[in-house]
Amino acid sequence: MAMPHLTSAVLDHVADAVARGVSPLVVLDLDGTLYDNAPRTLRIIQEFAAAHGARYPDLYEVVTTLAPSAMRYKIADTLAAAGVDDPAIHREIEAFWFARFFTNEYVLYDLPLAGAAEFVNLIHRAGAVPTYLTGRDAPNMLQGTIAALQRDGFPVGPMNTRTILKHDFETPDEDYKRAVVTHLRPSGEVVAAFDNEPGLCNLLKQSFPDSVTVWLDTSHAPGAPALAEGVARIRRFTELLPTD
Ligand SMILES: [Mg+2]
């Protein structure tokens, strides 16, 4: 069984920390890293069309033909690409989306990226402590986040896992993750980190230079900085699974 070199590197770091009696933390972002949010956004757009069929009779037929892969970073871009050009409809759908996207109920529409759960279980069995570090906020999204992780087969709940959400909605993700990074130091050793935002990968690599830091090249916010030296890149977790 052949182990991809990045996975071997993570497992080596884990084994080394375990041998020294230190908790090997593997920081895992959720949105765009372990999870694909496109099905969540698509569902919300389709619900809007279903609920407003009388006012926008053509919209439902348009958006029910869309695939999750048609979702752009911005709703307006998704709609424009599908031929829906009216800025007033864009604004209305964006407001409908905003009221639903960041909630326990709708987070359940996400799908894990292929191979993500297998990879996290593989390193967890080897002694790693999966440390889910997300910009989702606990007041609105904790229950749905836990339910989805458990449903999708990720290790979550026991003492050798951690789940860290923001205490409020307003704090910017990067400020929050920067604060958490400081907090993590005394409680273990960050041996690996995975994120889809280049800026957050850079922060993690800078904070933990010896860690295996991996950028998930899925989707990210516009205007991202260049990736720092030493950050690896993958497109999907299946690249990290052992092959026969
Ligand atoms: Mg993310």
Residues whose N, C-alpha, C, O or C-beta is under 5 A from the ligand:
A	BS01	MG	D29 L30 D31 G32 T33 N196
